[in-house]
Amino acid sequence: MTRTEVEAKSAKSRPRAGVVAVVTVVIAFGLCGDSRAVNLFPRGEFDQAADADGWVIPQGVGSLAYAPLVDADSCAFSGAATETAEDVFGGTSYSTSICGGAITGGQGYRLGHRARFPSQSGAGTFEMKVAWFPGPNCTSLNILLSTVPSVASAPADLWQSASVIASPPANAVSFAVGVFLHKSTIDPLVVELDDLFVRPVGEIFTDSFEVQESCRWSAAVP
Ligand SMILES: [Ca+2]
């Protein structure tokens, strides 16, 4: 190998090493911090009371209410929602849903949430579903339903996370989110919900500064 070749090779390898270092840092922060890619369903973070408004098409006896003192990650100015299925005369489920806005069909999305059942709740499960629509603002019949794996009421008093990658059809342009409770006893079933999200799977990291949140950044430096 001539000297010219060695110089040329080392000159090419330096930027590559730099790229590797940057990628490593990004991955490290993605794993160590509580990274939050763009959430196309920001109302699912229940940062304000209005996020619990506008949920429609209730099925069964129950409710969805803003819970200002509850939060999955203890952020200031951020609450959660309490969903309750309370038909003690044979009804076994309660659900409600809301249109979430626009998406790009044919690309992958990660759907998920955090859920906690208080110990005074009856037994059962919670499930989040996302419906994909070929018309804007969920104005047409949905063409596919994607389901996040359900979480159960035991263990109680513990925030549980669940998510799934979904592929809406190529002609989908909007989505709706549904929250489903399924009772297995006559006691009212209660779940606290937070951080419901719909994110493009290609996004690794963004902050939440635009909503004045920095509390999810860890003080620990890897
Ligand atoms: Ca929250």
py3Dmol code that shows the C-alpha trace and the ligand (Angstrom):
import py3Dmol

protein = """\
ATOM      1  CA  MET A   1       0.000   0.000   0.000  1.00  0.00           C
ATOM      2  CA  THR A   2       1.477   3.359  -1.000  1.00  0.00           C
ATOM      3  CA  ARG A   3       1.544   6.367   1.268  1.00  0.00           C
ATOM      4  CA  THR A   4      -1.030   8.103  -0.928  1.00  0.00           C
ATOM      5  CA  GLU A   5      -3.371   5.147  -0.528  1.00  0.00           C
ATOM      6  CA  VAL A   6      -2.925   5.144   3.253  1.00  0.00           C
ATOM      7  CA  GLU A   7      -3.704   8.861   3.468  1.00  0.00           C
ATOM      8  CA  ALA A   8      -6.723   8.465   1.238  1.00  0.00           C
ATOM      9  CA  LYS A   9      -8.003   5.575   3.333  1.00  0.00           C
ATOM     10  CA  SER A  10      -7.550   7.352   6.651  1.00  0.00           C
ATOM     11  CA  ALA A  11      -9.166  10.495   5.275  1.00  0.00           C
ATOM     12  CA  LYS A  12     -12.223   8.432   4.316  1.00  0.00           C
ATOM     13  CA  SER A  13     -12.369   6.559   7.594  1.00  0.00           C
ATOM     14  CA  ARG A  14     -12.478   9.625   9.844  1.00  0.00           C
ATOM     15  CA  PRO A  15     -15.952  10.832   8.894  1.00  0.00           C
ATOM     16  CA  ARG A  16     -17.210   7.257   9.056  1.00  0.00           C
ATOM     17  CA  ALA A  17     -15.957   6.978  12.652  1.00  0.00           C
ATOM     18  CA  GLY A  18     -17.733  10.242  13.404  1.00  0.00           C
ATOM     19  CA  VAL A  19     -20.980   8.930  11.990  1.00  0.00           C
ATOM     20  CA  VAL A  20     -20.653   5.763  14.078  1.00  0.00           C
ATOM     21  CA  ALA A  21     -20.084   7.869  17.214  1.00  0.00           C
ATOM     22  CA  VAL A  22     -23.160  10.010  16.536  1.00  0.00           C
ATOM     23  CA  VAL A  23     -25.309   6.949  15.870  1.00  0.00           C
ATOM     24  CA  THR A  24     -24.039   5.347  19.081  1.00  0.00           C
ATOM     25  CA  VAL A  25     -24.929   8.447  21.103  1.00  0.00           C
ATOM     26  CA  VAL A  26     -28.404   8.601  19.571  1.00  0.00           C
ATOM     27  CA  ILE A  27     -29.011   4.929  20.355  1.00  0.00           C
ATOM     28  CA  ALA A  28     -27.677   5.330  23.910  1.00  0.00           C
ATOM     29  CA  PHE A  29     -30.012   8.244  24.596  1.00  0.00           C
ATOM     30  CA  GLY A  30     -32.877   6.361  22.982  1.00  0.00           C
ATOM     31  CA  LEU A  31     -32.378   3.477  25.394  1.00  0.00           C
ATOM     32  CA  CYS A  32     -31.493   5.384  28.557  1.00  0.00           C
ATOM     33  CA  GLY A  33     -33.861   8.342  28.299  1.00  0.00           C
ATOM     34  CA  ASP A  34     -37.616   8.075  28.019  1.00  0.00           C
ATOM     35  CA  SER A  35     -37.562   9.007  24.361  1.00  0.00           C
ATOM     36  CA  ARG A  36     -40.762  10.150  22.742  1.00  0.00           C
ATOM     37  CA  ALA A  37     -41.120  10.149  19.004  1.00  0.00           C
ATOM     38  CA  VAL A  38     -43.837  12.372  17.575  1.00  0.00           C
ATOM     39  CA  ASN A  39     -47.158  11.227  18.930  1.00  0.00           C
ATOM     40  CA  LEU A  40     -49.912  11.645  16.346  1.00  0.00           C
ATOM     41  CA  PHE A  41     -52.382  11.246  19.209  1.00  0.00           C
ATOM     42  CA  PRO A  42     -51.172  13.881  21.724  1.00  0.00           C
ATOM     43  CA  ARG A  43     -54.519  13.941  23.557  1.00  0.00           C
ATOM     44  CA  GLY A  44     -53.612  10.420  24.716  1.00  0.00           C
ATOM     45  CA  GLU A  45     -51.123  11.997  27.144  1.00  0.00           C
ATOM     46  CA  PHE A  46     -54.045  13.638  28.976  1.00  0.00           C
ATOM     47  CA  ASP A  47     -52.029  16.752  29.726  1.00  0.00           C
ATOM     48  CA  GLN A  48     -55.213  18.773  30.009  1.00  0.00           C
ATOM     49  CA  ALA A  49     -58.831  18.204  30.972  1.00  0.00           C
ATOM     50  CA  ALA A  50     -60.042  18.677  27.389  1.00  0.00           C
ATOM     51  CA  ASP A  51     -58.116  15.560  26.355  1.00  0.00           C
ATOM     52  CA  ALA A  52     -60.809  13.477  28.049  1.00  0.00           C
ATOM     53  CA  ASP A  53     -63.574  15.339  26.178  1.00  0.00           C
ATOM     54  CA  GLY A  54     -64.972  14.425  22.792  1.00  0.00           C
ATOM     55  CA  TRP A  55     -64.819  10.648  23.207  1.00  0.00           C
ATOM     56  CA  VAL A  56     -67.891   9.241  21.493  1.00  0.00           C
ATOM     57  CA  ILE A  57     -69.794   6.081  20.549  1.00  0.00           C
ATOM     58  CA  PRO A  58     -69.911   4.703  24.110  1.00  0.00           C
ATOM     59  CA  GLN A  59     -70.788   1.013  24.258  1.00  0.00           C
ATOM     60  CA  GLY A  60     -72.015  -0.341  27.602  1.00  0.00           C
ATOM     61  CA  VAL A  61     -72.320   1.424  30.947  1.00  0.00           C
ATOM     62  CA  GLY A  62     -69.278   3.359  32.075  1.00  0.00           C
ATOM     63  CA  SER A  63     -67.265   6.530  31.723  1.00  0.00           C
ATOM     64  CA  LEU A  64     -63.979   8.139  30.739  1.00  0.00           C
ATOM     65  CA  ALA A  65     -62.905  11.064  32.919  1.00  0.00           C
ATOM     66  CA  TYR A  66     -59.892  13.332  33.348  1.00  0.00           C
ATOM     67  CA  ALA A  67     -57.737  12.468  36.360  1.00  0.00           C
ATOM     68  CA  PRO A  68     -55.522  15.522  37.073  1.00  0.00           C
ATOM     69  CA  LEU A  69     -53.643  13.977  39.988  1.00  0.00           C
ATOM     70  CA  VAL A  70     -52.656  10.774  38.198  1.00  0.00           C
ATOM     71  CA  ASP A  71     -49.788  10.513  35.727  1.00  0.00           C
ATOM     72  CA  ALA A  72     -47.748   7.618  34.398  1.00  0.00           C
ATOM     73  CA  ASP A  73     -44.432   9.436  34.500  1.00  0.00           C
ATOM     74  CA  SER A  74     -45.018  12.096  37.152  1.00  0.00           C
ATOM     75  CA  CYS A  75     -44.756  15.065  34.802  1.00  0.00           C
ATOM     76  CA  ALA A  76     -45.999  18.390  36.089  1.00  0.00           C
ATOM     77  CA  PHE A  77     -48.989  19.770  34.192  1.00  0.00           C
ATOM     78  CA  SER A  78     -49.931  16.306  33.019  1.00  0.00           C
ATOM     79  CA  GLY A  79     -52.730  14.094  34.194  1.00  0.00           C
ATOM     80  CA  ALA A  80     -54.255  10.826  33.073  1.00  0.00           C
ATOM     81  CA  ALA A  81     -57.715   9.415  32.375  1.00  0.00           C
ATOM     82  CA  THR A  82     -59.815   7.061  34.430  1.00  0.00           C
ATOM     83  CA  GLU A  83     -61.995   4.646  32.494  1.00  0.00           C
ATOM     84  CA  THR A  84     -64.679   2.712  34.336  1.00  0.00           C
ATOM     85  CA  ALA A  85     -66.958  -0.156  33.277  1.00  0.00           C
ATOM     86  CA  GLU A  86     -69.713  -0.175  35.883  1.00  0.00           C
ATOM     87  CA  ASP A  87     -72.691  -2.184  34.706  1.00  0.00           C
ATOM     88  CA  VAL A  88     -73.293  -4.584  37.602  1.00  0.00           C
ATOM     89  CA  PHE A  89     -76.403  -6.088  35.975  1.00  0.00           C
ATOM     90  CA  GLY A  90     -74.729  -8.324  33.437  1.00  0.00           C
ATOM     91  CA  GLY A  91     -72.896  -5.881  31.184  1.00  0.00           C
ATOM     92  CA  THR A  92     -69.355  -7.102  30.734  1.00  0.00           C
ATOM     93  CA  SER A  93     -67.714  -4.344  28.762  1.00  0.00           C
ATOM     94  CA  TYR A  94     -67.459  -0.622  28.163  1.00  0.00           C
ATOM     95  CA  SER A  95     -65.726   1.188  25.319  1.00  0.00           C
ATOM     96  CA  THR A  96     -65.505   4.642  23.803  1.00  0.00           C
ATOM     97  CA  SER A  97     -63.534   6.097  20.909  1.00  0.00           C
ATOM     98  CA  ILE A  98     -62.400   9.302  19.247  1.00  0.00           C
ATOM     99  CA  CYS A  99     -61.056  10.316  15.850  1.00  0.00           C
ATOM    100  CA  GLY A 100     -57.320  10.924  16.059  1.00  0.00           C
ATOM    101  CA  GLY A 101     -56.591  12.756  12.800  1.00  0.00           C
ATOM    102  CA  ALA A 102     -54.491  12.113   9.706  1.00  0.00           C
ATOM    103  CA  ILE A 103     -51.997   9.360   8.930  1.00  0.00           C
ATOM    104  CA  THR A 104     -50.124   8.197   5.856  1.00  0.00           C
ATOM    105  CA  GLY A 105     -51.394   4.849   4.606  1.00  0.00           C
ATOM    106  CA  GLY A 106     -49.008   2.078   3.744  1.00  0.00           C
ATOM    107  CA  GLN A 107     -46.374   2.893   6.360  1.00  0.00           C
ATOM    108  CA  GLY A 108     -45.835   1.277   9.734  1.00  0.00           C
ATOM    109  CA  TYR A 109     -47.050   2.744  13.019  1.00  0.00           C
ATOM    110  CA  ARG A 110     -46.392   1.755  16.606  1.00  0.00           C
ATOM    111  CA  LEU A 111     -49.494   1.918  18.810  1.00  0.00           C
ATOM    112  CA  GLY A 112     -49.478   1.647  22.545  1.00  0.00           C
ATOM    113  CA  HIS A 113     -50.326   2.957  25.987  1.00  0.00           C
ATOM    114  CA  ARG A 114     -49.687   2.749  29.703  1.00  0.00           C
ATOM    115  CA  ALA A 115     -52.415   1.417  31.996  1.00  0.00           C
ATOM    116  CA  ARG A 116     -52.748   0.916  35.744  1.00  0.00           C
ATOM    117  CA  PHE A 117     -55.560  -0.835  37.599  1.00  0.00           C
ATOM    118  CA  PRO A 118     -56.071   0.481  41.152  1.00  0.00           C
ATOM    119  CA  SER A 119     -56.319  -2.244  43.755  1.00  0.00           C
ATOM    120  CA  GLN A 120     -59.975  -1.405  44.490  1.00  0.00           C
ATOM    121  CA  SER A 121     -60.931  -2.276  40.903  1.00  0.00           C
ATOM    122  CA  GLY A 122     -62.757  -5.445  39.951  1.00  0.00           C
ATOM    123  CA  ALA A 123     -61.046  -7.972  37.692  1.00  0.00           C
ATOM    124  CA  GLY A 124     -60.779  -7.740  33.931  1.00  0.00           C
ATOM    125  CA  THR A 125     -58.686  -6.483  31.039  1.00  0.00           C
ATOM    126  CA  PHE A 126     -58.021  -3.304  29.064  1.00  0.00           C
ATOM    127  CA  GLU A 127     -57.445  -3.129  25.335  1.00  0.00           C
ATOM    128  CA  MET A 128     -56.623  -0.260  22.942  1.00  0.00           C
ATOM    129  CA  LYS A 129     -57.682  -0.527  19.319  1.00  0.00           C
ATOM    130  CA  VAL A 130     -56.953   1.736  16.361  1.00  0.00           C
ATOM    131  CA  ALA A 131     -59.294   1.865  13.364  1.00  0.00           C
ATOM    132  CA  TRP A 132     -57.964   3.011   9.987  1.00  0.00           C
ATOM    133  CA  PHE A 133     -60.220   4.962   7.597  1.00  0.00           C
ATOM    134  CA  PRO A 134     -60.010   5.677   3.828  1.00  0.00           C
ATOM    135  CA  GLY A 135     -61.663   9.098   4.299  1.00  0.00           C
ATOM    136  CA  PRO A 136     -60.458  12.171   6.231  1.00  0.00           C
ATOM    137  CA  ASN A 137     -61.477  12.676   9.871  1.00  0.00           C
ATOM    138  CA  CYS A 138     -62.859   9.132  10.176  1.00  0.00           C
ATOM    139  CA  THR A 139     -65.819  10.081   8.007  1.00  0.00           C
ATOM    140  CA  SER A 140     -66.092   6.757   6.197  1.00  0.00           C
ATOM    141  CA  LEU A 141     -66.310   3.121   7.310  1.00  0.00           C
ATOM    142  CA  ASN A 142     -63.062   1.846   8.760  1.00  0.00           C
ATOM    143  CA  ILE A 143     -61.169  -0.676   6.657  1.00  0.00           C
ATOM    144  CA  LEU A 144     -58.999  -2.324   9.298  1.00  0.00           C
ATOM    145  CA  LEU A 145     -58.807  -2.572  13.075  1.00  0.00           C
ATOM    146  CA  SER A 146     -55.439  -2.967  14.830  1.00  0.00           C
ATOM    147  CA  THR A 147     -55.376  -4.206  18.437  1.00  0.00           C
ATOM    148  CA  VAL A 148     -52.723  -3.579  21.075  1.00  0.00           C
ATOM    149  CA  PRO A 149     -52.245  -6.699  23.258  1.00  0.00           C
ATOM    150  CA  SER A 150     -54.515  -6.490  26.304  1.00  0.00           C
ATOM    151  CA  VAL A 151     -53.308  -5.903  29.860  1.00  0.00           C
ATOM    152  CA  ALA A 152     -54.942  -7.523  32.894  1.00  0.00           C
ATOM    153  CA  SER A 153     -56.050  -6.068  36.239  1.00  0.00           C
ATOM    154  CA  ALA A 154     -53.432  -8.103  38.103  1.00  0.00           C
ATOM    155  CA  PRO A 155     -50.951  -7.006  39.245  1.00  0.00           C
ATOM    156  CA  ALA A 156     -52.793  -3.969  40.608  1.00  0.00           C
ATOM    157  CA  ASP A 157     -51.312  -0.521  41.282  1.00  0.00           C
ATOM    158  CA  LEU A 158     -48.642  -0.992  38.616  1.00  0.00           C
ATOM    159  CA  TRP A 159     -48.234   0.960  35.390  1.00  0.00           C
ATOM    160  CA  GLN A 160     -48.136  -1.584  32.582  1.00  0.00           C
ATOM    161  CA  SER A 161     -47.066  -0.826  29.013  1.00  0.00           C
ATOM    162  CA  ALA A 162     -48.206  -2.491  25.831  1.00  0.00           C
ATOM    163  CA  SER A 163     -47.611  -1.715  22.176  1.00  0.00           C
ATOM    164  CA  VAL A 164     -47.762  -3.252  18.727  1.00  0.00           C
ATOM    165  CA  ILE A 165     -46.607  -2.350  15.229  1.00  0.00           C
ATOM    166  CA  ALA A 166     -49.478  -1.963  12.781  1.00  0.00           C
ATOM    167  CA  SER A 167     -49.616  -1.475   9.017  1.00  0.00           C
ATOM    168  CA  PRO A 168     -52.645   0.521   7.903  1.00  0.00           C
ATOM    169  CA  PRO A 169     -53.816  -0.118   4.333  1.00  0.00           C
ATOM    170  CA  ALA A 170     -52.261   2.035   1.596  1.00  0.00           C
ATOM    171  CA  ASN A 171     -55.507   3.970   1.114  1.00  0.00           C
ATOM    172  CA  ALA A 172     -55.953   4.849   4.818  1.00  0.00           C
ATOM    173  CA  VAL A 173     -55.797   8.581   5.556  1.00  0.00           C
ATOM    174  CA  SER A 174     -57.183   8.919   9.105  1.00  0.00           C
ATOM    175  CA  PHE A 175     -57.422   6.926  12.317  1.00  0.00           C
ATOM    176  CA  ALA A 176     -59.560   6.595  15.437  1.00  0.00           C
ATOM    177  CA  VAL A 177     -58.550   5.297  18.861  1.00  0.00           C
ATOM    178  CA  GLY A 178     -60.823   3.102  20.974  1.00  0.00           C
ATOM    179  CA  VAL A 179     -60.388   2.107  24.633  1.00  0.00           C
ATOM    180  CA  PHE A 180     -62.051  -1.138  25.725  1.00  0.00           C
ATOM    181  CA  LEU A 181     -62.648  -2.532  29.208  1.00  0.00           C
ATOM    182  CA  HIS A 182     -63.755  -6.157  29.641  1.00  0.00           C
ATOM    183  CA  LYS A 183     -65.091  -7.132  33.066  1.00  0.00           C
ATOM    184  CA  SER A 184     -64.743 -10.649  34.419  1.00  0.00           C
ATOM    185  CA  THR A 185     -66.544  -9.974  37.736  1.00  0.00           C
ATOM    186  CA  ILE A 186     -69.647  -7.967  38.646  1.00  0.00           C
ATOM    187  CA  ASP A 187     -67.535  -5.353  40.433  1.00  0.00           C
ATOM    188  CA  PRO A 188     -66.858  -2.121  38.532  1.00  0.00           C
ATOM    189  CA  LEU A 189     -63.651  -2.368  36.533  1.00  0.00           C
ATOM    190  CA  VAL A 190     -61.444   0.739  36.757  1.00  0.00           C
ATOM    191  CA  VAL A 191     -58.268   1.531  34.828  1.00  0.00           C
ATOM    192  CA  GLU A 192     -56.055   4.612  34.706  1.00  0.00           C
ATOM    193  CA  LEU A 193     -54.777   5.412  31.213  1.00  0.00           C
ATOM    194  CA  ASP A 194     -51.867   7.553  30.074  1.00  0.00           C
ATOM    195  CA  ASP A 195     -49.475   8.005  27.160  1.00  0.00           C
ATOM    196  CA  LEU A 196     -51.726   6.509  24.503  1.00  0.00           C
ATOM    197  CA  PHE A 197     -49.740   6.943  21.309  1.00  0.00           C
ATOM    198  CA  VAL A 198     -49.691   6.396  17.542  1.00  0.00           C
ATOM    199  CA  ARG A 199     -46.208   6.999  16.116  1.00  0.00           C
ATOM    200  CA  PRO A 200     -44.535   6.341  12.775  1.00  0.00           C
ATOM    201  CA  VAL A 201     -42.189   3.422  13.422  1.00  0.00           C
ATOM    202  CA  GLY A 202     -39.334   5.113  11.559  1.00  0.00           C
ATOM    203  CA  GLU A 203     -38.985   7.844  14.167  1.00  0.00           C
ATOM    204  CA  ILE A 204     -36.443   7.154  16.862  1.00  0.00           C
ATOM    205  CA  PHE A 205     -36.355  10.276  18.950  1.00  0.00           C
ATOM    206  CA  THR A 206     -37.884  13.699  19.510  1.00  0.00           C
ATOM    207  CA  ASP A 207     -38.336  15.839  22.589  1.00  0.00           C
ATOM    208  CA  SER A 208     -41.551  17.228  24.054  1.00  0.00           C
ATOM    209  CA  PHE A 209     -40.306  20.802  24.361  1.00  0.00           C
ATOM    210  CA  GLU A 210     -43.077  22.098  22.116  1.00  0.00           C
ATOM    211  CA  VAL A 211     -45.546  21.256  24.885  1.00  0.00           C
ATOM    212  CA  GLN A 212     -43.199  22.692  27.526  1.00  0.00           C
ATOM    213  CA  GLU A 213     -42.256  19.308  28.914  1.00  0.00           C
ATOM    214  CA  SER A 214     -38.732  18.341  29.859  1.00  0.00           C
ATOM    215  CA  CYS A 215     -39.578  16.117  32.811  1.00  0.00           C
ATOM    216  CA  ARG A 216     -39.173  12.909  30.822  1.00  0.00           C
ATOM    217  CA  TRP A 217     -35.496  13.625  30.219  1.00  0.00           C
ATOM    218  CA  SER A 218     -33.330  11.607  32.565  1.00  0.00           C
ATOM    219  CA  ALA A 219     -30.656  13.302  34.660  1.00  0.00           C
ATOM    220  CA  ALA A 220     -28.461  10.233  34.241  1.00  0.00           C
ATOM    221  CA  VAL A 221     -25.733  10.467  31.611  1.00  0.00           C
ATOM    222  CA  PRO A 222     -24.645   7.150  30.123  1.00  0.00           C
TER     223      PRO A 222
END
"""
ligand_1 = """\
1
CA
Ca -50.016 12.168 31.344
"""
view = py3Dmol.view(width=600, height=400)
view.addModel(protein, "pdb")
view.setStyle({"model": 0}, {"cartoon": {"style": "trace"}})
view.addModel(ligand_1, "xyz")
view.setStyle({"model": 1}, {"stick": {}})
view.zoomTo()
view.show()
